[in-house]
Amino acid sequence: MSIYREIAEKMLRELNQVILGKESFIFEVVSAVLANGHILLEDIPGVGKTTLALSVSKLMGLKWNRVQFTPDVLPSDLTGFSIYRRETEKFVYQPGAVFCNLLLADEINRTSPKTQSALLEVMEEMQVTVDGNTREVPSPFLVIATQNPLGTSGTQPLPSAQMDRFLVCITMGYPDFKSEVIMAKELDAGKRTEKLAPIANAELLLKMQKEVEKVYVHDSIYDYIVRLITATRECEYFNVGVSPRGTIALVKISRATAWLNGNDFVSPSDVYNQFTAIARHRVQISAKARIDGIDKEEILEGILRNTEMPSFKRK
């Protein structure tokens, strides 16, 4: 086992000590980070979304900033702005919150669409343009955003273009009975979070991501991925299917999943297990789906069942 994989496994163990009873969810988050993708955590308040995001930033030893989104947060708070210095008679640029390795965007759907859209360029191009000048953000650059379910008081839907830039959208859900009893005894996860110490850094994470990119993908797996994506576009229950960016996202997250599982090649199950996470925020259900009372999860599960998985053996 490589030293990078040992570090990743240690990270999983540490996170599982902070967020109890959510092993598969934490595996998903770490996979997305290793795939160099942005993460959208969508769930009701109070289930530990922000605690998880803070724990990830602390363990990875990255330079991070946190923005608590409210209606009065401005685009310049994220991208930065120029201020006139009287003594030098020049405008001096003041960097915004995005100039870090990991941006924690808390309750991102509580701010205005204009501020939400300020993240579009940096999430895709790893740069911001202010006053005609383009500036690159540090590498790696990741966004872990949390949002409350739509319909909650004060929330506004993210633009489709921005939703598409998140590699995965995952839901945490309530803890199981045993884990919640432990949480009740300890009051909260604060004490466990305080004990976390960095086990990686930006340079090490970049090396881990490079190793993930080397994971082999067989032609039959590429074919399986595209057939799944195409099925979302042809489904009568979706007005909008998964974009080509979603196809790339499924390849990337499948590689990271295989690598975390100790494999040097992607298996059909890696794709199968990640399909819903990359698709749920990219599709839009049709009026027919609403009339029939079918939600996204059911439709995506049906696509998985009806799409034949490739079978191949490692030589």
Phi and psi in degrees as a GROMACS rama.xvg file:
@    title "Ramachandran Plot"
@    xaxis  label "Phi"
@    yaxis  label "Psi"
@TYPE xy
-71.7082  157.792  SER-2
-63.0262  -30.9151  ILE-3
-66.9929  -39.2262  TYR-4
-69.4428  -35.3627  ARG-5
-62.1858  -40.4002  GLU-6
-65.3872  -41.9801  ILE-7
-63.0014  -41.1439  ALA-8
-67.0856  -37.2256  GLU-9
-64.7697  -38.3409  LYS-10
-61.7489  -43.2603  MET-11
-60.1235  -44.3738  LEU-12
-62.4032  -43.7567  ARG-13
-64.2127  -43.0948  GLU-14
-65.949  -35.2075  LEU-15
-68.1193  -19.1906  ASN-16
-81.8178  -19.8762  GLN-17
-91.9672  -49.8995  VAL-18
-103.595  105.124  ILE-19
-82.6096  140.188  LEU-20
72.3005  19.2879  GLY-21
-128.204  46.6968  LYS-22
-59.1879  -47.1495  GLU-23
-67.0857  -36.2599  SER-24
-65.1523  -44.6677  PHE-25
-65.9937  -39.0079  ILE-26
-57.6267  -40.6968  PHE-27
-62.8602  -44.3806  GLU-28
-64.5986  -47.2286  VAL-29
-64.2212  -38.029  VAL-30
-59.5969  -43.6217  SER-31
-65.2425  -38.7611  ALA-32
-64.135  -43.423  VAL-33
-67.4621  -26.1476  LEU-34
-83.8745  2.75573  ALA-35
61.0875  46.0782  ASN-36
-123.873  154.926  GLY-37
-79.8114  150.722  HIS-38
-124.039  132.46  ILE-39
-113.372  117.977  LEU-40
-101.698  114.487  LEU-41
-116.507  119.179  GLU-42
-172.16  174.268  ASP-43
-68.8856  160.1  ILE-44
-64.4823  148.283  PRO-45
91.6797  6.65816  GLY-46
-96.9968  -2.75245  VAL-47
108.229  17.6141  GLY-48
-61.7837  -49.7294  LYS-49
-67.8351  -38.3328  THR-50
-59.7088  -42.1782  THR-51
-64.4291  -45.6216  LEU-52
-60.9949  -42.7591  ALA-53
-64.9235  -38.5465  LEU-54
-65.3202  -41.1696  SER-55
-61.7201  -45.9023  VAL-56
-63.031  -37.5443  SER-57
-70.6865  -43.1984  LYS-58
-65.5631  -34.8617  LEU-59
-83.8341  -6.16379  MET-60
61.1624  33.6021  GLY-61
-94.8167  155.611  LEU-62
-73.8998  122.407  LYS-63
-133.314  152.859  TRP-64
-129.008  149.97  ASN-65
-123.187  133.566  ARG-66
-120.745  121.829  VAL-67
-89.7347  104.984  GLN-68
-74.7474  131.176  PHE-69
-137.956  167.801  THR-70
-58.3515  -23.2984  PRO-71
-95.0218  4.33991  ASP-72
-71.4745  131.497  VAL-73
-100.743  156.685  LEU-74
-55.0799  -36.8997  PRO-75
-66.3862  -23.3932  SER-76
-63.7131  -27.1204  ASP-77
-91.8922  -49.6424  LEU-78
-88.1981  -19.7339  THR-79
99.4268  174.366  GLY-80
-156.913  164.029  PHE-81
-103.361  136.501  SER-82
-122.79  139.8  ILE-83
-79.8542  125.426  TYR-84
-98.3416  114.889  ARG-85
-64.0882  -38.2165  ARG-86
-67.7386  -30.3076  GLU-87
-104.819  -9.46397  THR-88
56.589  38.537  GLU-89
-136.769  156.6  LYS-90
-86.7971  131.246  PHE-91
-116.005  131.765  VAL-92
-79.4508  132.757  TYR-93
-109.899  111.668  GLN-94
-60.608  145.888  PRO-95
-92.532  -171.315  GLY-96
-66.7664  -22.1857  ALA-97
-73.4518  -8.76437  VAL-98
-83.7475  78.345  PHE-99
-162.422  179.903  CYS-100
-88.172  -32.6064  ASN-101
-137.77  117.01  LEU-102
-102.581  121.536  LEU-103
-95.3911  106.406  LEU-104
-99.7066  95.403  ALA-105
-86.9074  127.479  ASP-106
53.9242  56.2527  GLU-107
-62.9919  -24.7588  ILE-108
-90.6576  19.1576  ASN-109
-102.829  -0.941236  ARG-110
-104.862  177.682  THR-111
-74.8856  154.228  SER-112
-56.174  -34.2945  PRO-113
-63.5398  -42.0041  LYS-114
-71.8056  -39.3657  THR-115
-57.2292  -43.2127  GLN-116
-70.1308  -16.8324  SER-117
-64.4932  -19.6805  ALA-118
-84.4606  -11.083  LEU-119
-56.323  -52.2535  LEU-120
-64.1906  -45.8654  GLU-121
-69.644  -32.6844  VAL-122
-68.6229  -30.0363  MET-123
-97.0502  -44.3207  GLU-124
-102.967  -6.78196  GLU-125
56.5114  41.2439  MET-126
-156.653  159.471  GLN-127
-128.851  149.696  VAL-128
-118.373  116.624  THR-129
-129.647  128.709  VAL-130
55.2196  35.1165  ASP-131
82.6867  -3.40175  GLY-132
-105.823  133.295  ASN-133
-100.74  130.317  THR-134
-128.951  135.12  ARG-135
-85.5848  144.461  GLU-136
-89.6337  162.007  VAL-137
-59.9688  156.289  PRO-138
-115.175  135.658  SER-139
-73.5225  159.467  PRO-140
-129.855  122.595  PHE-141
-131.948  146.27  LEU-142
-115.484  124.11  VAL-143
-112.128  109.111  ILE-144
-110.576  143.591  ALA-145
-113.86  145.726  THR-146
-145.654  148.442  GLN-147
-84.7894  154.179  ASN-148
-56.3657  143.174  PRO-149
-60.2799  143.117  LEU-150
103.493  -20.0165  GLY-151
-67.0468  142.67  THR-152
-52.5373  128.137  SER-153
86.225  5.22809  GLY-154
-94.9408  151.151  THR-155
-133.541  136.756  GLN-156
-64.5671  142.588  PRO-157
-71.0217  148.08  LEU-158
-59.8781  146.194  PRO-159
-57.4375  -36.5006  SER-160
-63.4703  -34.5446  ALA-161
-78.7351  -38.8119  GLN-162
-56.1975  -39.0075  MET-163
-66.6105  -20.772  ASP-164
-82.892  -10.0465  ARG-165
-82.791  127.76  PHE-166
-60.8634  -47.0969  LEU-167
-135.867  154.915  VAL-168
-126.453  118.917  CYS-169
-129.578  150.01  ILE-170
-112.272  132.191  THR-171
-80.348  -49.0745  MET-172
79.4517  171.163  GLY-173
-73.1387  151.958  TYR-174
-71.5728  159.521  PRO-175
-72.7178  169.726  ASP-176
-58.322  -48.5374  PHE-177
-62.2388  -44.0546  LYS-178
-65.7428  -37.0522  SER-179
-71.2774  -30.1424  GLU-180
-63.5419  -44.5617  VAL-181
-61.5579  -43.5611  ILE-182
-60.4608  -40.5507  MET-183
-63.6678  -37.4056  ALA-184
-69.0041  -35.514  LYS-185
-93.9603  -0.58195  GLU-186
72.8878  -52.41  LEU-187
-159.784  -178.347  ASP-188
-90.7384  5.3942  ALA-189
-57.0877  -44.1331  GLY-190
-64.7096  -38.5856  LYS-191
-68.6136  -36.446  ARG-192
-66.656  -38.3407  THR-193
-62.6053  -27.4174  GLU-194
-80.7704  -10.5817  LYS-195
-68.3044  138.685  LEU-196
-126.468  147.959  ALA-197
-59.6663  135.364  PRO-198
-120.606  5.95894  ILE-199
-152.109  -176.484  ALA-200
-153.435  -179.873  ASN-201
-60.3617  -43.4193  ALA-202
-63.2616  -42.079  GLU-203
-67.1714  -39.8135  LEU-204
-63.5987  -39.2485  LEU-205
-61.2901  -39.473  LEU-206
-66.9715  -39.3547  LYS-207
-63.806  -41.9498  MET-208
-64.2473  -36.8026  GLN-209
-64.9203  -38.3036  LYS-210
-67.1864  -36.8995  GLU-211
-62.6727  -38.3951  VAL-212
-63.8814  -19.2572  GLU-213
-85.4063  -7.09357  LYS-214
-61.8246  131.888  VAL-215
-76.6754  137.693  TYR-216
-122.116  117.734  VAL-217
-73.1409  153.04  HIS-218
-57.1146  -35.1331  ASP-219
-66.8316  -28.4816  SER-220
-73.08  -42.3918  ILE-221
-58.5027  -41.9254  TYR-222
-62.357  -42.5214  ASP-223
-63.21  -42.5256  TYR-224
-61.152  -47.7477  ILE-225
-67.169  -35.1071  VAL-226
-64.8964  -39.258  ARG-227
-63.9452  -46.0331  LEU-228
-64.1786  -43.7621  ILE-229
-61.1941  -36.2811  THR-230
-61.5973  -33.0173  ALA-231
-69.6887  -29.9766  THR-232
-78.7181  -25.4337  ARG-233
-96.2926  -4.96203  GLU-234
-74.4123  131.57  CYS-235
-68.6981  -16.5874  GLU-236
-87.6272  -2.6843  TYR-237
-117.976  130.663  PHE-238
-77.7083  -34.7572  ASN-239
-130.616  127.835  VAL-240
-92.7387  -172.287  GLY-241
-72.9965  136.725  VAL-242
-77.7509  166.756  SER-243
-57.9001  -30.2121  PRO-244
-62.8966  -32.2595  ARG-245
-67.7856  -34.0056  GLY-246
-61.1226  -47.0918  THR-247
-63.3591  -39.6398  ILE-248
-61.3921  -39.5775  ALA-249
-67.9613  -35.717  LEU-250
-64.0034  -46.8501  VAL-251
-64.4529  -46.3949  LYS-252
-71.0695  -30.3137  ILE-253
-67.8169  -38.9239  SER-254
-61.6305  -46.5268  ARG-255
-63.6322  -38.3769  ALA-256
-63.392  -46.0369  THR-257
-60.8801  -42.6626  ALA-258
-64.1692  -43.9377  TRP-259
-64.653  -29.18  LEU-260
-81.94  1.89043  ASN-261
87.6888  15.7427  GLY-262
-107.387  155.223  ASN-263
-107.582  15.6837  ASP-264
-146.437  154.039  PHE-265
-87.915  131.206  VAL-266
-101.98  161.684  SER-267
-57.4488  -32.9579  PRO-268
-67.4623  -30.7396  SER-269
-62.1272  -42.8837  ASP-270
-67.5418  -46.5827  VAL-271
-56.3153  -45.698  TYR-272
-71.0656  -21.5223  ASN-273
-103.628  -9.85212  GLN-274
-57.2324  -48.1966  PHE-275
-62.7377  -38.9428  THR-276
-64.9291  -32.6787  ALA-277
-89.7363  -14.7792  ILE-278
-99.8399  -32.8639  ALA-279
-59.9175  -33.0121  ARG-280
-92.4931  -2.40661  HIS-281
-102.638  -15.814  ARG-282
-98.815  155.227  VAL-283
-127.296  122.97  GLN-284
-74.0735  151.496  ILE-285
-90.0842  172.017  SER-286
-63.2849  -33.7485  ALA-287
-62.0274  -39.7411  LYS-288
-64.4294  -40.1009  ALA-289
-66.4015  -42.0461  ARG-290
-63.9528  -40.2962  ILE-291
-80.5083  -4.72984  ASP-292
69.2012  35.1855  GLY-293
-109.016  130.799  ILE-294
-96.911  174.61  ASP-295
-57.9386  -43.8518  LYS-296
-59.6246  -43.9096  GLU-297
-63.8391  -41.4553  GLU-298
-65.0885  -45.1244  ILE-299
-66.2163  -37.9965  LEU-300
-63.6774  -36.8522  GLU-301
-64.8218  -39.4602  GLY-302
-63.2526  -41.7481  ILE-303
-62.0355  -42.0339  LEU-304
-66.1013  -35.8707  ARG-305
-92.4645  -1.90195  ASN-306
-103.377  119.273  THR-307
-65.2175  132.239  GLU-308
-85.6355  140.35  MET-309
-71.6137  153.876  PRO-310
-125.56  123.011  SER-311
-149.512  155.429  PHE-312
-116.659  144.632  LYS-313
-75.5452  129.584  ARG-314
